[in-house]
Amino acid sequence: MSEQHLNSIIIRPAVRTDAAVLGHYGASLMSLHSEWDQERFISAGPSTPEKYAQWLSSQVALDDVVVLVAEDRGFVIGYVYAALEGADYMTLRGPAAVIHDIFVNPDRRREGVGRGLLERAISTLSRKGAPRIILSTAYKNEGARSLFERMGFRATMIEMTKDCEAVDSGQSESS
């Protein structure tokens, strides 16, 4: 990619008018995960883009949340959503920032957009006082795992999933 092209990408805070494209990207993120493991990840439905858009739109003005977009020549090509959170005893961690979503338009991957979003999110979360930043990624998402490792993240947990057989909740007939 040319240096001029890289210079046209702007990382900026999301605004409510970005909601529709963010909803579409959020639904795409859900679909991608569901394709990797449909038993583990919920799939996107027809109303998912609108619901995701509403959710992210509600988050952009909150002080403890960071929603950033990557924009190139007026088009949003990716986003990151993160939040400062308190101690979480279910995950055995103290206060931290959690990166919940990072997504780049598939046509624009491997151009440094994800790295730019992640760098800006890290610096913003650090300025907001995050003592550490946590994220998780799908096991099959090797590209994202590689990016996160290059950016200084280290593996700390491995999620494991076992699917259970359906159990009949009705009473057994006795003879």
Secondary structure as GFF3:
##gff-version 3
##sequence-region A 1 175
A	DSSP	alpha_helix	3	7	.	.	.	ID=ss1
A	DSSP	beta_strand	9	13	.	.	.	ID=ss2
A	DSSP	three_ten_helix	16	18	.	.	.	ID=ss3
A	DSSP	alpha_helix	19	36	.	.	.	ID=ss4
A	DSSP	alpha_helix	48	59	.	.	.	ID=ss5
A	DSSP	beta_strand	65	72	.	.	.	ID=ss6
A	DSSP	beta_strand	75	85	.	.	.	ID=ss7
A	DSSP	beta_strand	96	104	.	.	.	ID=ss8
A	DSSP	three_ten_helix	106	108	.	.	.	ID=ss9
A	DSSP	alpha_helix	113	127	.	.	.	ID=ss10
A	DSSP	beta_strand	133	135	.	.	.	ID=ss11
A	DSSP	alpha_helix	142	150	.	.	.	ID=ss12
###
